[in-house]
Amino acid sequence: MPKPATRLDANTRLRAELVALLRGGNAHVPTASALDGIPPERINERVDGLPYSLWELVYHLWFTQHDLLVFCINPDYAPHDWPASYWPDAEGTPTSWADTTQAFLDDLDKLVRLVKSTKTDPFAEFDHAPGYTLLREVLLAADHNAHHLGQVIALRRQLGLWPSRKPAA
């Protein structure tokens, strides 16, 4: 884990910590690593005791994060039906898996750019949504992603798709 930068002003420190939270790697597996190396032919498999497949979890991660991103940048945002719109209604295909995984990572990059932009104020309320701020939405996205990426890793372990840890020396 890289050491955090030092002697940053409060605004720069907040932005750096939000980016680290979104990307993972401090107390969480890095976001991209949690999704790397999943065979597309296994994305629809389920295990006893867990209600979701990898496809369903990744679709949900993408849709929710995309929805939060659009909410942050589009004053004409229209909410979606919960929970129906937030979960896939069909099994994934290799193409939908690749597209959705890439879209999730691309939207994560967009959130990071939004956080890093000095044109945004993390504390300012959105004109189109009084009481809501970029800070709130980024924390919500990071929290939601951490929760469901943890489920992805647990499911990968159950399916034998997660690298085993080497014992400590």
N, CA, C and O atoms as a DFTB+ gen file, in Angstrom:
676 C
 N C O
     1  1       0.847      -1.172       0.000
     2  2       0.000       0.000       0.000
     3  2       0.894       1.237       0.000
     4  3       1.789       1.353       0.837
     5  1       0.655       2.170      -0.941
     6  2       1.481       3.378      -0.980
     7  2       1.175       4.285       0.211
     8  3       0.048       4.339       0.704
     9  1       2.206       4.990       0.655
    10  2       2.004       5.940       1.748
    11  2       1.266       7.156       1.209
    12  3       1.489       7.567       0.071
    13  1       0.381       7.736       2.032
    14  2      -0.320       8.939       1.573
    15  2       0.635      10.129       1.468
    16  3       1.655      10.199       2.153
    17  1       0.272      11.045       0.601
    18  2       1.054      12.271       0.451
    19  2       0.993      13.065       1.753
    20  3       0.062      12.915       2.543
    21  1       1.979      13.894       1.959
    22  2       2.036      14.693       3.184
    23  2       1.885      16.172       2.867
    24  3       2.055      16.609       1.729
    25  1       1.565      16.919       3.896
    26  2       1.485      18.379       3.848
    27  2       0.525      18.895       2.785
    28  3       0.814      19.871       2.093
    29  1      -0.604      18.239       2.662
    30  2      -1.627      18.690       1.721
    31  2      -2.593      19.619       2.440
    32  3      -2.861      19.440       3.628
    33  1      -3.114      20.604       1.732
    34  2      -4.163      21.424       2.325
    35  2      -5.416      20.557       2.468
    36  3      -5.504      19.486       1.867
    37  1      -6.367      21.010       3.249
    38  2      -7.546      20.197       3.577
    39  2      -8.332      19.781       2.335
    40  3      -8.784      18.639       2.247
    41  1      -8.496      20.678       1.392
    42  2      -9.256      20.371       0.178
    43  2      -8.562      19.286      -0.648
    44  3      -9.203      18.340      -1.107
    45  1      -7.258      19.428      -0.831
    46  2      -6.496      18.441      -1.596
    47  2      -6.473      17.104      -0.869
    48  3      -6.584      16.052      -1.500
    49  1      -6.329      17.137       0.456
    50  2      -6.335      15.910       1.257
    51  2      -7.670      15.182       1.102
    52  3      -7.696      13.971       0.884
    53  1      -8.775      15.916       1.213
    54  2     -10.097      15.294       1.079
    55  2     -10.233      14.630      -0.286
    56  3     -10.674      13.485      -0.379
    57  1      -9.862      15.332      -1.326
    58  2      -9.974      14.774      -2.677
    59  2      -9.103      13.524      -2.837
    60  3      -9.533      12.539      -3.437
    61  1      -7.894      13.565      -2.309
    62  2      -6.997      12.407      -2.404
    63  2      -7.577      11.204      -1.659
    64  3      -7.500      10.077      -2.148
    65  1      -8.149      11.435      -0.494
    66  2      -8.730      10.337       0.283
    67  2      -9.973       9.773      -0.399
    68  3     -10.200       8.563      -0.367
    69  1     -10.776      10.632      -1.013
    70  2     -11.955      10.146      -1.744
    71  2     -11.546       9.288      -2.939
    72  3     -12.158       8.255      -3.208
    73  1     -10.514       9.719      -3.649
    74  2     -10.023       8.927      -4.785
    75  2      -9.524       7.569      -4.291
    76  3      -9.825       6.540      -4.896
    77  1      -8.768       7.562      -3.202
    78  2      -8.260       6.301      -2.649
    79  2      -9.414       5.397      -2.227
    80  3      -9.356       4.183      -2.421
    81  1     -10.447       5.976      -1.658
    82  2     -11.615       5.197      -1.244
    83  2     -12.322       4.592      -2.450
    84  3     -12.733       3.432      -2.407
    85  1     -12.468       5.360      -3.521
    86  2     -13.113       4.851      -4.733
    87  2     -12.288       3.751      -5.398
    88  3     -12.841       2.752      -5.859
    89  1     -10.994       3.927      -5.448
    90  2     -10.125       2.982      -6.155
    91  2      -9.855       1.703      -5.360
    92  3      -9.523       0.667      -5.936
    93  1      -9.998       1.781      -4.034
    94  2      -9.661       0.621      -3.211
    95  2      -8.158       0.511      -3.068
    96  3      -7.402       1.309      -3.623
    97  1      -7.739      -0.497      -2.310
    98  2      -6.318      -0.722      -2.153
    99  2      -5.782      -0.369      -0.784
   100  3      -4.679      -0.788      -0.434
   101  1      -6.530       0.391       0.005
   102  2      -6.101       0.652       1.381
   103  2      -6.559      -0.520       2.246
   104  3      -5.781      -1.431       2.528
   105  1      -7.805      -0.493       2.658
   106  2      -8.356      -1.584       3.470
   107  2      -9.184      -2.540       2.625
   108  3      -9.793      -3.469       3.156
   109  1      -9.212      -2.325       1.331
   110  2      -9.989      -3.165       0.421
   111  2      -9.112      -3.620      -0.742
   112  3      -8.101      -2.994      -1.061
   113  1      -9.514      -4.706      -1.357
   114  2      -8.879      -5.124      -2.606
   115  2      -9.116      -4.007      -3.628
   116  3     -10.224      -3.474      -3.687
   117  1      -8.127      -3.640      -4.424
   118  2      -8.371      -2.629      -5.456
   119  2      -9.554      -3.028      -6.345
   120  3      -9.709      -4.194      -6.709
   121  1     -10.366      -2.055      -6.679
   122  2     -11.605      -2.299      -7.416
   123  2     -11.379      -3.137      -8.664
   124  3     -12.051      -4.149      -8.859
   125  1     -10.452      -2.733      -9.503
   126  2     -10.225      -3.460     -10.756
   127  2      -9.757      -4.887     -10.492
   128  3     -10.107      -5.796     -11.244
   129  1      -8.972      -5.100      -9.438
   130  2      -8.471      -6.442      -9.122
   131  2      -9.590      -7.399      -8.742
   132  3      -9.509      -8.595      -9.023
   133  1     -10.631      -6.882      -8.107
   134  2     -11.751      -7.737      -7.705
   135  2     -12.469      -8.327      -8.911
   136  3     -13.099      -9.379      -8.809
   137  1     -12.374      -7.650     -10.052
   138  2     -13.092      -8.082     -11.256
   139  2     -12.184      -8.741     -12.286
   140  3     -12.670      -9.282     -13.279
   141  1     -10.902      -8.705     -12.070
   142  2      -9.947      -9.210     -13.052
   143  2      -9.905     -10.739     -13.062
   144  3      -9.921     -11.380     -12.011
   145  1      -9.853     -11.304     -14.253
   146  2      -9.623     -12.737     -14.394
   147  2     -10.829     -13.631     -14.204
   148  3     -10.671     -14.834     -13.995
   149  1     -12.022     -13.085     -14.269
   150  2     -13.230     -13.904     -14.132
   151  2     -13.573     -14.490     -15.499
   152  3     -13.779     -13.741     -16.453
   153  1     -13.636     -15.812     -15.608
   154  2     -13.974     -16.414     -16.900
   155  2     -15.429     -16.118     -17.277
   156  3     -16.331     -16.407     -16.490
   157  1     -15.675     -15.555     -18.446
   158  2     -17.044     -15.202     -18.840
   159  2     -18.015     -16.380     -18.803
   160  3     -19.210     -16.189     -18.577
   161  1     -17.516     -17.584     -19.021
   162  2     -18.415     -18.746     -19.019
   163  2     -18.894     -19.115     -17.608
   164  3     -19.735     -20.001     -17.457
   165  1     -18.367     -18.445     -16.577
   166  2     -18.753     -18.759     -15.195
   167  2     -19.589     -17.660     -14.543
   168  3     -19.954     -17.779     -13.374
   169  1     -19.892     -16.603     -15.273
   170  2     -20.520     -15.427     -14.654
   171  2     -21.941     -15.650     -14.170
   172  3     -22.412     -14.899     -13.315
   173  1     -22.639     -16.645     -14.679
   174  2     -24.035     -16.872     -14.288
   175  2     -24.187     -17.960     -13.230
   176  3     -25.308     -18.288     -12.840
   177  1     -23.086     -18.519     -12.765
   178  2     -23.156     -19.582     -11.762
   179  2     -23.539     -19.013     -10.400
   180  3     -23.197     -17.883     -10.054
   181  1     -24.259     -19.833      -9.641
   182  2     -24.640     -19.479      -8.272
   183  2     -24.145     -20.569      -7.331
   184  3     -23.849     -21.686      -7.755
   185  1     -24.061     -20.233      -6.059
   186  2     -23.729     -21.220      -5.038
   187  2     -24.821     -21.193      -3.980
   188  3     -25.496     -20.180      -3.798
   189  1     -24.991     -22.307      -3.288
   190  2     -25.989     -22.379      -2.224
   191  2     -25.716     -21.311      -1.172
   192  3     -24.576     -21.105      -0.755
   193  1     -26.768     -20.645      -0.758
   194  2     -26.661     -19.654       0.302
   195  2     -26.391     -18.239      -0.160
   196  3     -26.497     -17.306       0.635
   197  1     -26.047     -18.053      -1.418
   198  2     -25.833     -16.700      -1.941
   199  2     -26.837     -16.450      -3.061
   200  3     -26.942     -17.256      -3.985
   201  1     -27.574     -15.347      -2.993
   202  2     -28.673     -15.143      -3.939
   203  2     -28.286     -14.576      -5.301
   204  3     -29.152     -14.427      -6.163
   205  1     -27.011     -14.256      -5.522
   206  2     -26.623     -13.577      -6.749
   207  2     -25.518     -14.320      -7.478
   208  3     -24.723     -15.040      -6.874
   209  1     -25.487     -14.130      -8.792
   210  2     -24.358     -14.585      -9.610
   211  2     -23.379     -13.419      -9.753
   212  3     -23.704     -12.280      -9.416
   213  1     -22.193     -13.711     -10.251
   214  2     -21.226     -12.644     -10.517
   215  2     -21.796     -11.632     -11.504
   216  3     -21.602     -10.426     -11.348
   217  1     -22.499     -12.124     -12.521
   218  2     -23.112     -11.231     -13.499
   219  2     -24.087     -10.275     -12.819
   220  3     -24.054      -9.071     -13.073
   221  1     -24.945     -10.799     -11.968
   222  2     -25.941      -9.946     -11.315
   223  2     -25.276      -8.899     -10.426
   224  3     -25.700      -7.744     -10.406
   225  1     -24.251      -9.292      -9.701
   226  2     -23.555      -8.341      -8.839
   227  2     -22.855      -7.248      -9.641
   228  3     -22.942      -6.070      -9.295
   229  1     -22.166      -7.634     -10.706
   230  2     -21.437      -6.632     -11.495
   231  2     -22.399      -5.710     -12.236
   232  3     -22.157      -4.506     -12.328
   233  1     -23.479      -6.262     -12.760
   234  2     -24.490      -5.403     -13.391
   235  2     -25.014      -4.401     -12.366
   236  3     -25.120      -3.211     -12.662
   237  1     -25.343      -4.871     -11.168
   238  2     -25.868      -4.000     -10.116
   239  2     -24.840      -2.929      -9.725
   240  3     -25.194      -1.765      -9.538
   241  1     -23.591      -3.322      -9.605
   242  2     -22.535      -2.349      -9.317
   243  2     -22.485      -1.272     -10.397
   244  3     -22.463      -0.078     -10.099
   245  1     -22.468      -1.710     -11.658
   246  2     -22.404      -0.742     -12.755
   247  2     -23.628       0.166     -12.754
   248  3     -23.488       1.389     -12.792
   249  1     -24.825      -0.413     -12.710
   250  2     -26.035       0.388     -12.841
   251  2     -26.119       1.418     -11.719
   252  3     -26.424       2.585     -11.964
   253  1     -25.851       0.988     -10.498
   254  2     -25.960       1.896      -9.356
   255  2     -24.924       3.008      -9.435
   256  3     -25.254       4.176      -9.232
   257  1     -23.675       2.658      -9.727
   258  2     -22.637       3.681      -9.827
   259  2     -22.935       4.650     -10.972
   260  3     -22.753       5.859     -10.829
   261  1     -23.393       4.118     -12.105
   262  2     -23.747       4.973     -13.242
   263  2     -24.886       5.920     -12.857
   264  3     -24.865       7.101     -13.201
   265  1     -25.861       5.396     -12.153
   266  2     -26.990       6.205     -11.708
   267  2     -26.520       7.339     -10.791
   268  3     -26.977       8.474     -10.922
   269  1     -25.615       7.033      -9.872
   270  2     -25.081       8.067      -8.984
   271  2     -24.286       9.109      -9.765
   272  3     -24.390      10.304      -9.488
   273  1     -23.497       8.667     -10.733
   274  2     -22.730       9.595     -11.567
   275  2     -23.659      10.523     -12.340
   276  3     -23.450      11.736     -12.357
   277  1     -24.670       9.968     -12.971
   278  2     -25.620      10.784     -13.740
   279  2     -26.327      11.770     -12.812
   280  3     -26.536      12.927     -13.177
   281  1     -26.693      11.318     -11.623
   282  2     -27.330      12.202     -10.646
   283  2     -26.432      13.402     -10.339
   284  3     -26.921      14.522     -10.188
   285  1     -25.134      13.173     -10.249
   286  2     -24.190      14.249      -9.924
   287  2     -24.026      15.268     -11.044
   288  3     -23.799      16.448     -10.777
   289  1     -24.136      14.832     -12.281
   290  2     -23.780      15.727     -13.389
   291  2     -24.956      16.174     -14.248
   292  3     -24.802      17.070     -15.078
   293  1     -26.117      15.573     -14.066
   294  2     -27.252      15.891     -14.933
   295  2     -28.381      16.541     -14.138
   296  3     -29.041      15.869     -13.346
   297  1     -28.611      17.842     -14.338
   298  2     -29.689      18.503     -13.605
   299  2     -31.076      17.977     -13.974
   300  3     -32.041      18.217     -13.249
   301  1     -31.180      17.267     -15.086
   302  2     -32.465      16.692     -15.504
   303  2     -32.581      15.216     -15.126
   304  3     -33.373      14.481     -15.716
   305  1     -31.802      14.790     -14.157
   306  2     -31.814      13.399     -13.707
   307  2     -33.237      12.947     -13.377
   308  3     -34.010      13.669     -12.746
   309  1     -33.555      11.739     -13.819
   310  2     -34.836      11.109     -13.481
   311  2     -34.540       9.785     -12.780
   312  3     -33.785       8.967     -13.305
   313  1     -35.122       9.564     -11.608
   314  2     -34.845       8.323     -10.878
   315  2     -35.409       7.097     -11.589
   316  3     -36.341       7.193     -12.388
   317  1     -34.824       5.946     -11.280
   318  2     -35.242       4.665     -11.844
   319  2     -36.067       3.900     -10.819
   320  3     -36.059       4.223      -9.631
   321  1     -36.775       2.889     -11.291
   322  2     -37.566       2.048     -10.393
   323  2     -36.644       1.174      -9.558
   324  3     -35.792       0.463     -10.090
   325  1     -36.825       1.236      -8.243
   326  2     -36.078       0.380      -7.328
   327  2     -36.995      -0.741      -6.885
   328  3     -38.152      -0.474      -6.558
   329  1     -36.546      -1.955      -6.857
   330  2     -35.219      -2.437      -7.230
   331  2     -35.130      -2.948      -8.662
   332  3     -34.050      -3.321      -9.120
   333  1     -36.251      -2.968      -9.373
   334  2     -36.305      -3.636     -10.684
   335  2     -35.229      -3.154     -11.654
   336  3     -34.587      -3.971     -12.313
   337  1     -35.025      -1.856     -11.752
   338  2     -34.069      -1.330     -12.730
   339  2     -32.617      -1.593     -12.353
   340  3     -31.736      -1.543     -13.211
   341  1     -32.361      -1.870     -11.095
   342  2     -30.995      -1.963     -10.600
   343  2     -30.395      -3.363     -10.671
   344  3     -29.235      -3.563     -10.310
   345  1     -31.173      -4.321     -11.131
   346  2     -30.704      -5.701     -11.263
   347  2     -31.036      -6.192     -12.664
   348  3     -32.063      -5.797     -13.216
   349  1     -30.202      -7.037     -13.255
   350  2     -30.465      -7.498     -14.624
   351  2     -31.677      -8.410     -14.668
   352  3     -31.995      -9.093     -13.694
   353  1     -32.346      -8.413     -15.805
   354  2     -33.518      -9.281     -15.966
   355  2     -33.212     -10.497     -16.828
   356  3     -34.112     -11.272     -17.154
   357  1     -31.951     -10.666     -17.198
   358  2     -31.542     -11.829     -17.997
   359  2     -30.113     -12.209     -17.613
   360  3     -29.380     -11.407     -17.034
   361  1     -29.734     -13.425     -17.940
   362  2     -28.362     -13.855     -17.691
   363  2     -27.391     -13.057     -18.554
   364  3     -27.754     -12.537     -19.610
   365  1     -26.166     -12.973     -18.088
   366  2     -25.141     -12.272     -18.838
   367  2     -24.558     -13.130     -19.942
   368  3     -24.616     -14.359     -19.895
   369  1     -24.002     -12.471     -20.921
   370  2     -23.282     -13.120     -22.020
   371  2     -21.827     -12.653     -21.943
   372  3     -21.535     -11.682     -21.245
   373  1     -20.925     -13.314     -22.636
   374  2     -19.545     -12.811     -22.639
   375  2     -19.455     -11.347     -23.085
   376  3     -18.656     -10.580     -22.547
   377  1     -20.267     -10.967     -24.060
   378  2     -20.247      -9.574     -24.533
   379  2     -20.812      -8.624     -23.489
   380  3     -20.208      -7.588     -23.209
   381  1     -21.966      -8.960     -22.907
   382  2     -22.548      -8.068     -21.894
   383  2     -21.639      -7.979     -20.674
   384  3     -21.540      -6.923     -20.050
   385  1     -20.973      -9.083     -20.330
   386  2     -20.031      -9.080     -19.212
   387  2     -18.875      -8.116     -19.485
   388  3     -18.563      -7.268     -18.650
   389  1     -18.247      -8.244     -20.639
   390  2     -17.114      -7.375     -20.983
   391  2     -17.544      -5.914     -21.043
   392  3     -16.857      -5.037     -20.521
   393  1     -18.681      -5.655     -21.681
   394  2     -19.166      -4.277     -21.814
   395  2     -19.517      -3.671     -20.457
   396  3     -19.169      -2.523     -20.181
   397  1     -20.197      -4.427     -19.622
   398  2     -20.646      -3.910     -18.327
   399  2     -19.470      -3.708     -17.381
   400  3     -19.407      -2.705     -16.671
   401  1     -18.548      -4.650     -17.370
   402  2     -17.363      -4.504     -16.525
   403  2     -16.563      -3.275     -16.949
   404  3     -16.118      -2.503     -16.099
   405  1     -16.379      -3.089     -18.246
   406  2     -15.640      -1.922     -18.729
   407  2     -16.394      -0.630     -18.427
   408  3     -15.780       0.363     -18.036
   409  1     -17.702      -0.630     -18.600
   410  2     -18.506       0.564     -18.302
   411  2     -18.412       0.926     -16.817
   412  3     -18.338       2.103     -16.466
   413  1     -18.415      -0.087     -15.952
   414  2     -18.269       0.154     -14.514
   415  2     -16.931       0.836     -14.224
   416  3     -16.884       1.826     -13.493
   417  1     -15.855       0.315     -14.788
   418  2     -14.527       0.897     -14.565
   419  2     -14.406       2.281     -15.203
   420  3     -13.767       3.166     -14.635
   421  1     -15.014       2.477     -16.379
   422  2     -15.006       3.799     -17.027
   423  2     -15.756       4.826     -16.183
   424  3     -15.289       5.952     -16.012
   425  1     -16.914       4.438     -15.657
   426  2     -17.677       5.354     -14.804
   427  2     -16.931       5.654     -13.506
   428  3     -17.013       6.765     -12.983
   429  1     -16.210       4.673     -12.991
   430  2     -15.380       4.912     -11.812
   431  2     -14.330       5.973     -12.129
   432  3     -14.085       6.867     -11.319
   433  1     -13.711       5.876     -13.302
   434  2     -12.745       6.897     -13.729
   435  2     -13.403       8.273     -13.823
   436  3     -12.793       9.278     -13.459
   437  1     -14.635       8.323     -14.306
   438  2     -15.351       9.604     -14.402
   439  2     -15.619      10.181     -13.016
   440  3     -15.482      11.387     -12.812
   441  1     -15.999       9.335     -12.066
   442  2     -16.199       9.806     -10.691
   443  2     -14.890      10.344     -10.118
   444  3     -14.875      11.385      -9.462
   445  1     -13.802       9.637     -10.366
   446  2     -12.496      10.086      -9.880
   447  2     -12.146      11.444     -10.488
   448  3     -11.680      12.334      -9.776
   449  1     -12.360      11.613     -11.776
   450  2     -12.074      12.910     -12.417
   451  2     -12.941      14.020     -11.818
   452  3     -12.477      15.144     -11.631
   453  1     -14.190      13.700     -11.522
   454  2     -15.092      14.673     -10.907
   455  2     -14.568      15.090      -9.531
   456  3     -14.577      16.272      -9.188
   457  1     -14.116      14.121      -8.758
   458  2     -13.563      14.403      -7.433
   459  2     -12.293      15.238      -7.542
   460  3     -12.097      16.168      -6.759
   461  1     -11.436      14.924      -8.492
   462  2     -10.160      15.633      -8.644
   463  2     -10.312      17.034      -9.220
   464  3      -9.433      17.875      -9.036
   465  1     -11.406      17.294      -9.910
   466  2     -11.586      18.576     -10.581
   467  2     -11.715      19.715      -9.574
   468  3     -12.544      19.667      -8.665
   469  1     -10.893      20.724      -9.749
   470  2     -10.997      21.893      -8.879
   471  2     -12.215      22.747      -9.233
   472  3     -12.506      23.729      -8.550
   473  1     -12.917      22.377     -10.288
   474  2     -14.151      23.081     -10.656
   475  2     -15.342      22.587      -9.838
   476  3     -16.413      23.193      -9.875
   477  1     -15.164      21.497      -9.106
   478  2     -16.252      20.978      -8.284
   479  2     -15.968      21.262      -6.817
   480  3     -14.821      21.220      -6.372
   481  1     -17.022      21.548      -6.081
   482  2     -16.937      21.742      -4.637
   483  2     -17.630      20.546      -3.991
   484  3     -18.845      20.399      -4.121
   485  1     -16.889      19.700      -3.306
   486  2     -17.504      18.501      -2.731
   487  2     -18.625      18.797      -1.737
   488  3     -19.489      17.952      -1.504
   489  1     -18.611      19.996      -1.151
   490  2     -19.587      20.343      -0.121
   491  2     -20.794      21.117      -0.640
   492  3     -21.782      21.275       0.077
   493  1     -20.724      21.599      -1.875
   494  2     -21.812      22.414      -2.424
   495  2     -23.021      21.539      -2.750
   496  3     -22.891      20.462      -3.331
   497  1     -24.191      22.027      -2.363
   498  2     -25.418      21.306      -2.701
   499  2     -25.680      21.441      -4.195
   500  3     -25.440      22.492      -4.789
   501  1     -26.173      20.367      -4.788
   502  2     -26.543      20.420      -6.197
   503  2     -27.741      21.344      -6.362
   504  3     -28.675      21.306      -5.561
   505  1     -27.713      22.175      -7.400
   506  2     -28.849      23.057      -7.675
   507  2     -30.116      22.251      -7.917
   508  3     -31.206      22.661      -7.516
   509  1     -29.972      21.112      -8.570
   510  2     -31.134      20.294      -8.925
   511  2     -31.570      19.351      -7.803
   512  3     -32.585      18.665      -7.926
   513  1     -30.793      19.318      -6.696
   514  2     -31.128      18.404      -5.596
   515  2     -30.621      18.991      -4.278
   516  3     -29.604      18.541      -3.749
   517  1     -31.323      19.991      -3.747
   518  2     -30.890      20.602      -2.493
   519  2     -30.715      19.545      -1.391
   520  3     -31.526      18.633      -1.235
   521  1     -29.626      19.710      -0.642
   522  2     -29.312      18.771       0.426
   523  2     -28.357      17.670      -0.009
   524  3     -27.771      16.989       0.833
   525  1     -28.195      17.489      -1.303
   526  2     -27.309      16.454      -1.838
   527  2     -26.033      17.108      -2.351
   528  3     -26.074      18.170      -2.972
   529  1     -24.900      16.466      -2.087
   530  2     -23.599      17.004      -2.473
   531  2     -22.774      15.938      -3.195
   532  3     -23.077      14.746      -3.134
   533  1     -21.741      16.390      -3.869
   534  2     -20.809      15.459      -4.489
   535  2     -20.175      14.570      -3.422
   536  3     -20.005      13.369      -3.632
   537  1     -19.829      15.155      -2.287
   538  2     -19.233      14.369      -1.207
   539  2     -20.152      13.223      -0.799
   540  3     -19.699      12.087      -0.660
   541  1     -21.420      13.504      -0.609
   542  2     -22.370      12.463      -0.217
   543  2     -22.441      11.361      -1.268
   544  3     -22.403      10.178      -0.931
   545  1     -22.542      11.738      -2.523
   546  2     -22.719      10.748      -3.589
   547  2     -21.458       9.904      -3.791
   548  3     -21.550       8.710      -4.076
   549  1     -20.293      10.516      -3.646
   550  2     -19.041       9.763      -3.784
   551  2     -18.880       8.790      -2.618
   552  3     -18.467       7.648      -2.817
   553  1     -19.201       9.233      -1.409
   554  2     -19.142       8.319      -0.261
   555  2     -20.133       7.178      -0.427
   556  3     -19.829       6.032      -0.097
   557  1     -21.315       7.490      -0.938
   558  2     -22.321       6.457      -1.187
   559  2     -21.823       5.459      -2.232
   560  3     -21.965       4.250      -2.050
   561  1     -21.243       5.956      -3.320
   562  2     -20.718       5.070      -4.366
   563  2     -19.603       4.184      -3.812
   564  3     -19.587       2.980      -4.066
   565  1     -18.682       4.764      -3.064
   566  2     -17.565       3.989      -2.515
   567  2     -18.057       2.934      -1.531
   568  3     -17.580       1.799      -1.547
   569  1     -18.999       3.298      -0.686
   570  2     -19.557       2.361       0.291
   571  2     -20.291       1.221      -0.413
   572  3     -20.104       0.051      -0.079
   573  1     -21.112       1.568      -1.373
   574  2     -21.878       0.572      -2.130
   575  2     -20.936      -0.356      -2.896
   576  3     -21.121      -1.573      -2.893
   577  1     -19.936       0.215      -3.545
   578  2     -18.979      -0.601      -4.293
   579  2     -18.225      -1.549      -3.367
   580  3     -18.053      -2.724      -3.692
   581  1     -17.772      -1.049      -2.216
   582  2     -17.028      -1.905      -1.286
   583  2     -17.893      -3.072      -0.816
   584  3     -17.423      -4.207      -0.741
   585  1     -19.138      -2.794      -0.505
   586  2     -20.054      -3.846      -0.048
   587  2     -20.208      -4.939      -1.105
   588  3     -20.014      -6.121      -0.821
   589  1     -20.554      -4.537      -2.308
   590  2     -20.834      -5.535      -3.345
   591  2     -19.566      -6.156      -3.934
   592  3     -19.598      -7.308      -4.366
   593  1     -18.457      -5.426      -3.963
   594  2     -17.208      -6.050      -4.401
   595  2     -16.755      -7.103      -3.395
   596  3     -16.148      -8.105      -3.773
   597  1     -17.048      -6.878      -2.119
   598  2     -16.798      -7.916      -1.122
   599  2     -17.616      -9.162      -1.413
   600  3     -17.134     -10.283      -1.250
   601  1     -18.867      -8.963      -1.847
   602  2     -19.696     -10.104      -2.234
   603  2     -19.124     -10.798      -3.469
   604  3     -19.135     -12.025      -3.557
   605  1     -18.627     -10.011      -4.419
   606  2     -18.005     -10.591      -5.616
   607  2     -16.839     -11.490      -5.203
   608  3     -16.715     -12.614      -5.690
   609  1     -15.993     -10.997      -4.314
   610  2     -14.835     -11.784      -3.884
   611  2     -15.275     -13.034      -3.129
   612  3     -14.714     -14.109      -3.340
   613  1     -16.271     -12.910      -2.253
   614  2     -16.767     -14.087      -1.526
   615  2     -17.314     -15.128      -2.499
   616  3     -17.057     -16.322      -2.343
   617  1     -18.061     -14.680      -3.496
   618  2     -18.614     -15.604      -4.486
   619  2     -17.493     -16.222      -5.328
   620  3     -17.524     -17.417      -5.624
   621  1     -16.527     -15.425      -5.704
   622  2     -15.385     -15.966      -6.455
   623  2     -14.682     -17.056      -5.644
   624  3     -14.278     -18.079      -6.197
   625  1     -14.536     -16.838      -4.343
   626  2     -13.912     -17.865      -3.495
   627  2     -14.744     -19.138      -3.496
   628  3     -14.206     -20.238      -3.621
   629  1     -16.049     -18.990      -3.358
   630  2     -16.929     -20.156      -3.352
   631  2     -16.867     -20.914      -4.672
   632  3     -16.989     -22.139      -4.700
   633  1     -16.678     -20.186      -5.755
   634  2     -16.611     -20.800      -7.086
   635  2     -15.198     -21.275      -7.449
   636  3     -14.992     -21.844      -8.521
   637  1     -14.237     -21.042      -6.566
   638  2     -12.855     -21.417      -6.861
   639  2     -12.192     -20.504      -7.869
   640  3     -11.272     -20.912      -8.577
   641  1     -12.667     -19.248      -7.935
   642  2     -12.161     -18.285      -8.921
   643  2     -11.349     -17.157      -8.289
   644  3     -11.106     -16.135      -8.931
   645  1     -10.927     -17.334      -7.036
   646  2     -10.138     -16.306      -6.367
   647  2      -8.774     -16.901      -6.031
   648  3      -8.699     -18.013      -5.508
   649  1      -7.699     -16.178      -6.323
   650  2      -6.370     -16.729      -6.032
   651  2      -6.215     -17.024      -4.539
   652  3      -6.626     -16.233      -3.690
   653  1      -5.623     -18.156      -4.243
   654  2      -5.404     -18.486      -2.835
   655  2      -4.253     -17.650      -2.299
   656  3      -3.320     -17.303      -3.023
   657  1      -4.344     -17.338      -1.020
   658  2      -3.294     -16.556      -0.377
   659  2      -2.132     -17.453      -0.008
   660  3      -2.306     -18.600       0.402
   661  1      -0.955     -16.905      -0.164
   662  2       0.233     -17.630       0.281
   663  2       0.370     -17.407       1.788
   664  3       0.154     -16.295       2.268
   665  1       0.722     -18.440       2.529
   666  2       0.890     -18.257       3.977
   667  2       2.010     -17.264       4.273
   668  3       2.996     -17.168       3.543
   669  1       1.823     -16.531       5.368
   670  2       2.847     -15.567       5.780
   671  2       4.117     -16.309       6.176
   672  3       4.058     -17.390       6.761
   673  1       5.252     -15.725       5.858
   674  2       6.543     -16.370       6.164
   675  2       6.894     -16.212       7.617
   676  3       7.942     -16.689       8.055
